[in-house]
């Protein structure tokens, strides 16, 4: 097994955050607000409302991983 550096771990974490954002946006694009169950509304609010995912992407320079 080769050594897995801290820099590689940080880059992989940023990629995982990007995948989570893409999955969230994809899910939100497929649902209509009036068709959501109470649980789905709670998930939508959690995904968009508190900003933690976006803050994590900014903290870990996720945008740099796109280009």
Secondary structure, 3 states (H helix, E strand, C coil): CCCCCHHHHHHHHHHHHHHHHHHHHHHHHHCCHHHCCHHHHHHHHHHHCCCHHHHHHHHCCHHHHCC
